[in-house]
């Protein structure tokens, strides 16, 4: 477990886990999608990412989680709109 002391390896593992979790994402409830569609909530999250800029690993993790969540929300809404038509 010596390799876990190298911060670059730890960052790579964290990014890999976040990316993997995006592939295995569950369907978000409608209430969560409604929250993330609110522009005020998006601005608050982006402000948190900017404020945490003094720790780059936190900023990158928050940014990836935010963009993955926004992607999931948009993808689910497109899928629902498509399936409701047919």
OpenMM code with the backbone's topology and positions (N, CA, C; nanometers):
from openmm import Vec3, app, unit

residues = "UNK UNK UNK UNK UNK UNK UNK UNK UNK UNK UNK UNK UNK UNK UNK UNK UNK UNK UNK UNK UNK UNK UNK UNK UNK UNK UNK UNK UNK UNK UNK UNK UNK UNK UNK UNK UNK UNK UNK UNK UNK UNK UNK UNK UNK UNK UNK UNK UNK UNK UNK UNK UNK UNK UNK UNK UNK UNK UNK UNK UNK UNK UNK UNK UNK UNK UNK UNK UNK UNK UNK UNK UNK UNK UNK UNK UNK UNK UNK UNK UNK UNK UNK UNK UNK UNK".split()
positions = [
    Vec3(0.0817, -0.1202, 0.0000),
    Vec3(0.0000, 0.0000, 0.0000),
    Vec3(0.0856, 0.1259, 0.0000),
    Vec3(0.2099, 0.1113, -0.0392),
    Vec3(0.2997, 0.2259, -0.0465),
    Vec3(0.2589, 0.3248, -0.1550),
    Vec3(0.1967, 0.2728, -0.2597),
    Vec3(0.1609, 0.3604, -0.3707),
    Vec3(0.0522, 0.4611, -0.3319),
    Vec3(-0.0216, 0.4353, -0.2249),
    Vec3(-0.1267, 0.5279, -0.1816),
    Vec3(-0.0714, 0.6533, -0.1150),
    Vec3(0.0566, 0.6566, -0.0898),
    Vec3(0.1168, 0.7782, -0.0342),
    Vec3(0.1473, 0.8797, -0.1439),
    Vec3(0.1507, 0.8356, -0.2687),
    Vec3(0.1726, 0.9263, -0.3808),
    Vec3(0.0409, 0.9967, -0.4122),
    Vec3(0.0401, 1.1300, -0.4021),
    Vec3(-0.0852, 1.2037, -0.4173),
    Vec3(-0.1397, 1.1965, -0.5595),
    Vec3(-0.0535, 1.1835, -0.6582),
    Vec3(-0.1011, 1.1750, -0.7960),
    Vec3(-0.1738, 1.0435, -0.8221),
    Vec3(-0.1291, 0.9390, -0.7620),
    Vec3(-0.1977, 0.8103, -0.7761),
    Vec3(-0.3331, 0.8153, -0.7063),
    Vec3(-0.3372, 0.8779, -0.5906),
    Vec3(-0.4638, 0.8915, -0.5181),
    Vec3(-0.5621, 0.9757, -0.5987),
    Vec3(-0.5149, 1.0867, -0.6584),
    Vec3(-0.6016, 1.1710, -0.7410),
    Vec3(-0.6534, 1.0932, -0.8615),
    Vec3(-0.5666, 1.0140, -0.9218),
    Vec3(-0.6068, 0.9339, -1.0370),
    Vec3(-0.7133, 0.8319, -0.9970),
    Vec3(-0.6962, 0.7698, -0.8825),
    Vec3(-0.7944, 0.6715, -0.8347),
    Vec3(-0.9288, 0.7387, -0.8079),
    Vec3(-0.9255, 0.8576, -0.7473),
    Vec3(-1.0498, 0.9309, -0.7196),
    Vec3(-1.1198, 0.9666, -0.8503),
    Vec3(-1.0456, 1.0175, -0.9475),
    Vec3(-1.1052, 1.0524, -1.0762),
    Vec3(-1.1595, 0.9289, -1.1483),
    Vec3(-1.0879, 0.8196, -1.1377),
    Vec3(-1.1330, 0.6949, -1.1977),
    Vec3(-1.2636, 0.6475, -1.1337),
    Vec3(-1.2727, 0.6558, -1.0012),
    Vec3(-1.3948, 0.6143, -0.9321),
    Vec3(-1.5129, 0.7037, -0.9667),
    Vec3(-1.4870, 0.8335, -0.9787),
    Vec3(-1.5948, 0.9256, -1.0155),
    Vec3(-1.6423, 0.8962, -1.1567),
    Vec3(-1.5487, 0.8746, -1.2468),
    Vec3(-1.5855, 0.8434, -1.3849),
    Vec3(-1.6622, 0.7114, -1.3934),
    Vec3(-1.6196, 0.6133, -1.3176),
    Vec3(-1.6890, 0.4845, -1.3162),
    Vec3(-1.8302, 0.4998, -1.2604),
    Vec3(-1.8437, 0.5792, -1.1551),
    Vec3(-1.9767, 0.5976, -1.0966),
    Vec3(-2.0707, 0.6672, -1.1939),
    Vec3(-2.0159, 0.7469, -1.2845),
    Vec3(-2.1001, 0.8109, -1.3854),
    Vec3(-2.1545, 0.7086, -1.4838),
    Vec3(-2.0794, 0.6042, -1.5078),
    Vec3(-2.1247, 0.4996, -1.6009),
    Vec3(-2.2311, 0.4103, -1.5390),
    Vec3(-2.2315, 0.3978, -1.4081),
    Vec3(-2.3229, 0.3087, -1.3391),
    Vec3(-2.4304, 0.3902, -1.2668),
    Vec3(-2.4580, 0.5061, -1.3194),
    Vec3(-2.5468, 0.6000, -1.2505),
    Vec3(-2.6897, 0.5460, -1.2399),
    Vec3(-2.7507, 0.5694, -1.1249),
    Vec3(-2.8915, 0.5326, -1.1105),
    Vec3(-2.9803, 0.6440, -1.1661),
    Vec3(-3.1065, 0.6150, -1.1843),
    Vec3(-3.1998, 0.7190, -1.2257),
    Vec3(-3.2252, 0.8128, -1.1083),
    Vec3(-3.2131, 0.9415, -1.1358),
    Vec3(-3.2358, 1.0404, -1.0310),
    Vec3(-3.3850, 1.0627, -1.0127),
    Vec3(-3.4283, 1.0814, -0.8877),
    Vec3(-3.5697, 1.1122, -0.8657),
    Vec3(-3.6061, 1.2475, -0.9267),
    Vec3(-3.7323, 1.2635, -0.9555),
    Vec3(-3.7796, 1.3876, -1.0180),
    Vec3(-3.7502, 1.5101, -0.9304),
    Vec3(-3.7555, 1.4933, -0.7978),
    Vec3(-3.7286, 1.6065, -0.7082),
    Vec3(-3.5835, 1.6530, -0.7191),
    Vec3(-3.4909, 1.5599, -0.7337),
    Vec3(-3.3499, 1.5958, -0.7480),
    Vec3(-3.3264, 1.6632, -0.8825),
    Vec3(-3.3912, 1.6128, -0.9860),
    Vec3(-3.3769, 1.6753, -1.1177),
    Vec3(-3.4323, 1.8159, -1.1166),
    Vec3(-3.5424, 1.8361, -1.0448),
    Vec3(-3.6015, 1.9696, -1.0360),
    Vec3(-3.5068, 2.0655, -0.9637),
    Vec3(-3.4401, 2.0178, -0.8598),
    Vec3(-3.3446, 2.1008, -0.7860),
    Vec3(-3.2283, 2.1406, -0.8767),
    Vec3(-3.1746, 2.0450, -0.9515),
    Vec3(-3.0587, 2.0746, -1.0359),
    Vec3(-3.0950, 2.1530, -1.1612),
    Vec3(-3.2216, 2.1615, -1.1946),
    Vec3(-3.2633, 2.2461, -1.3058),
    Vec3(-3.2809, 2.3914, -1.2635),
    Vec3(-3.2791, 2.4169, -1.1346),
    Vec3(-3.2923, 2.5523, -1.0830),
    Vec3(-3.1609, 2.6276, -1.1056),
    Vec3(-3.1654, 2.7424, -1.1752),
    Vec3(-3.0412, 2.8163, -1.2027),
    Vec3(-2.9728, 2.8684, -1.0764),
    Vec3(-3.0498, 2.8981, -0.9723),
    Vec3(-2.9908, 2.9469, -0.8473),
    Vec3(-2.9060, 2.8369, -0.7833),
    Vec3(-2.9562, 2.7152, -0.7848),
    Vec3(-2.8810, 2.6025, -0.7284),
    Vec3(-2.7529, 2.5801, -0.8087),
    Vec3(-2.7627, 2.5907, -0.9395),
    Vec3(-2.6437, 2.5745, -1.0233),
    Vec3(-2.5397, 2.6819, -0.9910),
    Vec3(-2.5852, 2.8050, -0.9728),
    Vec3(-2.4917, 2.9130, -0.9379),
    Vec3(-2.4272, 2.8905, -0.8019),
    Vec3(-2.5044, 2.8422, -0.7066),
    Vec3(-2.4496, 2.8148, -0.5728),
    Vec3(-2.3430, 2.7052, -0.5809),
    Vec3(-2.3708, 2.6015, -0.6562),
    Vec3(-2.2729, 2.4930, -0.6693),
    Vec3(-2.1470, 2.5430, -0.7394),
    Vec3(-2.1634, 2.6216, -0.8449),
    Vec3(-2.0459, 2.6775, -0.9122),
    Vec3(-1.9681, 2.7709, -0.8198),
    Vec3(-2.0387, 2.8456, -0.7347),
    Vec3(-1.9703, 2.9311, -0.6373),
    Vec3(-1.8919, 2.8474, -0.5368),
    Vec3(-1.9485, 2.7346, -0.4947),
    Vec3(-1.8754, 2.6450, -0.4041),
    Vec3(-1.7492, 2.5908, -0.4698),
    Vec3(-1.7588, 2.5616, -0.5976),
    Vec3(-1.6404, 2.5134, -0.6693),
    Vec3(-1.5342, 2.6228, -0.6748),
    Vec3(-1.5765, 2.7457, -0.6991),
    Vec3(-1.4811, 2.8565, -0.7034),
    Vec3(-1.4198, 2.8849, -0.5669),
    Vec3(-1.4998, 2.8760, -0.4617),
    Vec3(-1.4505, 2.9032, -0.3266),
    Vec3(-1.3507, 2.7964, -0.2831),
    Vec3(-1.3732, 2.6741, -0.3258),
    Vec3(-1.2835, 2.5658, -0.2865),
    Vec3(-1.1586, 2.5611, -0.3736),
    Vec3(-1.1333, 2.6677, -0.4473),
    Vec3(-1.0209, 2.6719, -0.5400),
    Vec3(-0.8861, 2.6620, -0.4693),
    Vec3(-0.8802, 2.6891, -0.3401),
    Vec3(-0.7534, 2.6791, -0.2683),
    Vec3(-0.7091, 2.5343, -0.2532),
    Vec3(-0.7991, 2.4396, -0.2723),
    Vec3(-0.7648, 2.2967, -0.2713),
    Vec3(-0.8063, 2.2407, -0.4077),
    Vec3(-0.7102, 2.2255, -0.4983),
    Vec3(-0.7470, 2.1831, -0.6343),
    Vec3(-0.8161, 2.0479, -0.6412),
    Vec3(-0.7791, 1.9547, -0.5548),
    Vec3(-0.8427, 1.8225, -0.5620),
    Vec3(-0.9908, 1.8290, -0.5275),
    Vec3(-1.0269, 1.9180, -0.4354),
    Vec3(-1.1683, 1.9339, -0.4000),
    Vec3(-1.2420, 2.0013, -0.5148),
    Vec3(-1.1792, 2.1016, -0.5747),
    Vec3(-1.2421, 2.1722, -0.6866),
    Vec3(-1.2683, 2.0792, -0.8036),
    Vec3(-1.1701, 1.9984, -0.8384),
    Vec3(-1.1864, 1.9067, -0.9511),
    Vec3(-1.2933, 1.8031, -0.9201),
    Vec3(-1.2944, 1.7510, -0.7986),
    Vec3(-1.3937, 1.6514, -0.7601),
    Vec3(-1.5340, 1.7103, -0.7634),
    Vec3(-1.5509, 1.8304, -0.7085),
    Vec3(-1.6823, 1.8956, -0.7113),
    Vec3(-1.7265, 1.9260, -0.8539),
    Vec3(-1.6340, 1.9739, -0.9353),
    Vec3(-1.6686, 2.0073, -1.0736),
    Vec3(-1.7111, 1.8827, -1.1504),
    Vec3(-1.6373, 1.7742, -1.1342),
    Vec3(-1.6744, 1.6508, -1.2040),
    Vec3(-1.8093, 1.5992, -1.1559),
    Vec3(-1.8317, 1.6009, -1.0253),
    Vec3(-1.9598, 1.5545, -0.9720),
    Vec3(-2.0748, 1.6418, -1.0234),
    Vec3(-2.0519, 1.7722, -1.0300),
    Vec3(-2.1541, 1.8644, -1.0782),
    Vec3(-2.1870, 1.8376, -1.2248),
    Vec3(-2.0869, 1.8281, -1.3076),
    Vec3(-2.1114, 1.8083, -1.4503),
    Vec3(-2.1694, 1.6698, -1.4797),
    Vec3(-2.1293, 1.5715, -1.4046),
    Vec3(-2.1875, 1.4382, -1.4228),
    Vec3(-2.3346, 1.4387, -1.3832),
    Vec3(-2.3664, 1.5073, -1.2731),
    Vec3(-2.5062, 1.5157, -1.2296),
    Vec3(-2.5913, 1.5916, -1.3300),
    Vec3(-2.5399, 1.7034, -1.3801),
    Vec3(-2.6135, 1.7809, -1.4804),
    Vec3(-2.6336, 1.6967, -1.6065),
    Vec3(-2.5326, 1.6214, -1.6446),
    Vec3(-2.5444, 1.5337, -1.7604),
    Vec3(-2.6518, 1.4272, -1.7374),
    Vec3(-2.6543, 1.3691, -1.6185),
    Vec3(-2.7561, 1.2678, -1.5857),
    Vec3(-2.8961, 1.3279, -1.5914),
    Vec3(-2.9112, 1.4477, -1.5367),
    Vec3(-3.0418, 1.5141, -1.5363),
    Vec3(-3.0886, 1.5372, -1.6793),
    Vec3(-3.0016, 1.5924, -1.7624),
    Vec3(-3.0396, 1.6201, -1.9014),
    Vec3(-3.0686, 1.4921, -1.9783),
    Vec3(-2.9885, 1.3910, -1.9572),
    Vec3(-3.0076, 1.2640, -2.0271),
    Vec3(-3.1409, 1.1998, -1.9885),
    Vec3(-3.1745, 1.2034, -1.8604),
    Vec3(-3.3002, 1.1429, -1.8156),
    Vec3(-3.4205, 1.2197, -1.8688),
    Vec3(-3.4097, 1.3531, -1.8742),
    Vec3(-3.5212, 1.4318, -1.9263),
    Vec3(-3.5413, 1.4069, -2.0755),
    Vec3(-3.4321, 1.3932, -2.1488),
    Vec3(-3.4436, 1.3634, -2.2919),
    Vec3(-3.5048, 1.2253, -2.3118),
    Vec3(-3.4615, 1.1287, -2.2331),
    Vec3(-3.5150, 0.9930, -2.2438),
    Vec3(-3.6637, 0.9905, -2.2100),
    Vec3(-3.7023, 1.0618, -2.1046),
    Vec3(-3.8447, 1.0655, -2.0677),
    Vec3(-3.9280, 1.1339, -2.1752),
    Vec3(-3.8766, 1.2421, -2.2314),
    Vec3(-3.9504, 1.3122, -2.3359),
    Vec3(-3.9657, 1.2240, -2.4596),
    Vec3(-3.8622, 1.1498, -2.4910),
    Vec3(-3.8684, 1.0614, -2.6079),
    Vec3(-3.9645, 0.9451, -2.5851),
    Vec3(-3.9572, 0.8839, -2.4677),
    Vec3(-4.0433, 0.7683, -2.4418),
    Vec3(-4.1891, 0.8085, -2.4222),
    Vec3(-4.2136, 0.9304, -2.3771),
    Vec3(-4.3525, 0.9726, -2.3592),
    Vec3(-4.4225, 0.9983, -2.4925),
    Vec3(-4.3447, 1.0272, -2.5955),
    Vec3(-4.4042, 1.0495, -2.7277),
    Vec3(-4.4447, 0.9187, -2.7949),
    Vec3(-4.3781, 0.8104, -2.7608),
    Vec3(-4.4031, 0.6847, -2.8309),
    Vec3(-4.4581, 0.5833, -2.7385),
] * unit.nanometer
topology = app.Topology()
chain = topology.addChain("A")
for resn in residues:
    res = topology.addResidue(resn, chain)
    for name in ("N", "CA", "C"):
        topology.addAtom(name, app.Element.getBySymbol(name[0]), res)
